[in-house]
């Protein structure tokens, strides 16, 4: 993998700050290692990614239900899941610059003093690799001590296993069925980096799909294809995506198969999402450790079994970053270059922007009526009356707004607006009474 020489990444980082997608956290105090805040457009982007994920994984499916489990669970959960004993990365320290690096990832790291060199290739000597647990510890209750020690969850999946029986019974589910969850996870990553690709606090979208053991392979293939296809359907360039099956020596000891959806980032291929066969490992471990039988009894066949699990697990922030990188284009036009984000309209932070052609003749008032109508129809809508119309189009292109609606003389005379499409820059006249339906269709029919 090449070093991140790309100026594309620098451009994305700068656009994110300038336009209000992502800011450095605690910036006025000098920041805190690789932690970020999301600004007005960033939260909309995350919300759209979350919604697109939830729609595909839960809303559109009769066999998947949702859950929101706690971030802080009983510490026994993490002992049982193996995270206390084994959720670690091998780590080396540089004796000279005092940098700490993942021993299995040195080719992507840079010496703190000489960033053009890899750790160990500079003058510094590296220590032997030591295991470093990635879980954040905290204490619960008024007294600090061993009895009050707890962890911030490093994944959302365990909360799902803990509630397997609750959901099975309350939602009257029957394998094959899934439980999905979106929520924050925390990992004390040794070498975070590449902007929001790897951070210590991040959001995950995970789904545990519980199946009869004999159906494991069939559902694993199904979810691999479905998750790969989801990225394509939402506009990611297909040639920059690949599914990579893990080799046997990469698999966790309990796992029978695992594949990553990978994307070709400016800094090389990287994992976007993993789809893993977790067998019955988690349910069995929690059954044994808690004394609660986490099994399924099929009333028809009278069979009792522990379901096998297929898990698609992705990072919402990493998805948002991928959508941003993939959407970015500096498009050479006849006279100049325009910066444009070709987001799928379902992912774009703002779906429609409305402009009055001029700031007089009742056009701002009419434009505001249209804004209200579009907001009522649940479109994320922006209003802009500042600067020449061409400049306003370009501003929206730069943040990926797929449709601009302009109120002009025709609107005042004939209730017709001009809809301008971000990608083709083509314009069409549309009756106000048909605008909501028109935009709905345009969102659904969009193709990269
Ligand atoms: P990696 O190999 O990149 O550390 P992982 O294999 O440990 O990731 P999983 O535990 O499978 O990751 O987590 C599922 C998904 O959560 C990943 O595919 C990624 O999208 C996201 N993710 C994991 N760690 C981070 C992080 N530190 N920052 C942002 N997203 C993350």
Boltz pocket constraint, residues with backbone or C-beta under 6 A from the ligand:
constraints:
  - pocket:
      binder: B
      contacts: [[A, 154], [A, 155], [A, 187], [A, 189], [A, 196], [A, 197], [A, 198], [A, 199], [A, 200], [A, 201], [A, 202], [A, 203], [A, 204], [A, 271], [A, 272], [A, 273], [A, 274], [A, 313], [A, 314], [A, 315], [A, 316], [A, 317], [A, 318], [A, 319]]
      max_distance: 6.0
